[in-house]
Amino acid sequence: MVSVSNPDRLDGLPIGTNIAVKYSSSKVFYRILNRDTLFYRDSHTSLSSGSTETFTEITNLNPNTGQILQITNIQLDGNTELSLKQPAATNRWGTQRSPTGGLLLDKFSGVGHGKQVNLWILINYPPNTQLVNNTDVSIATTLWWMGWRYEVEELAQMEGSRLVRGVMPQQYVEVAVGPPGQ
């Protein structure tokens, strides 16, 4: 029996919640042991008029072992367009960490308001960003990443429909990392 609550909650998941993280062809079950708020400032260099950055991995949002991040809001300070991928595609057919390729999760622009997202980040799956300056002036953009950092312990791991190790909990919240349908 699976009891799934809404993993999109801006107030995060409570301590003690079991989560099933689905990515690639496996599913890993964790229990949340502790949590704290996440607030990360990501400053980019000045981008000249009409320029496009290459996709850049935000390595500071690569969690440590035993942690999972949930980004619920991204603030954009600078009139640029942001593209967001997780994981980033390394070629047409796949990625460094995912054979099914990266996914353009969102694209937005504007100053003064944030973009609500539901981005789950595991170790080695940090987000990748690209900024585009469609204005007539150079712009230095700052991104503000907000959400939750969870301390977790692994409970079980499944590959396909086969339990590889651990004990699968009866109740859990399922979240996805990377493209849907992996």
Summary of the structure (lengths in Angstrom):
residues: 182
radius of gyration: 17.3
end to end distance: 22.5
largest distance: 57.4
contacts: 547
relative contact order: 0.35
helix: 2%
strand: 54%
